[in-house]
């Protein structure tokens, strides 16, 4: 069964940092392009970034609101995706979903992990 | 950036009746490889989104055939032939031709 399990969410103060993880199973992670999508409370979906596979140089792209503050990385030996979030703002409060992308979009989603940025 | 605009934003439907959601992009979604990367997602309350349709009209595995997608260029439509109770929730379109952008969402409820 294809599965994505996020972890690492929690409460953090503005200006702080947090690292999310996403454990993948049931598919060939090394070949997968992976994304992070977030959803603020009561709001819609917002794509925040994507990392390609090793054959594409593990290139990462980011949405404007997080560029320069967030970094996506992967450890193919552990089938794990990461999201390092620095300089967090209250607007970053959201459920963060890890997704496995194919055919031009997120085909599989994790259950999400809640990040709350508050003083 | 590509802007995705859905309508309506709220959709009350009687059980067994059809439903239709429109999605318009601010620029053509035809990618350089000739494909059009337009997807549809369904999110039930308290759950993660689930993709229903990819590349405009292809259904993901396990998606009932009452769901269909159509369109081209900048105008796309999701149709549900006969709405069932489990179809309630929010539907999002998403373009994947120029990174990813989601529409605002359409909330489907049963009348």
Interface residues (C-beta under 8 A of the other chain):
Chain A: X35 X37 X44 X45 X46 X47 X50 X61 X63 X64 X97 X101 X103 X104 X105 X106 X107 X109 X110 X111 X112
Chain B: X1 X31 X35 X37 X38 X39 X41 X43 X48 X49 X50 X51 X54 X55 X58 X60 X90 X92 X94 X96 X97 X99 X100 X101 X102 X103 X104 X105
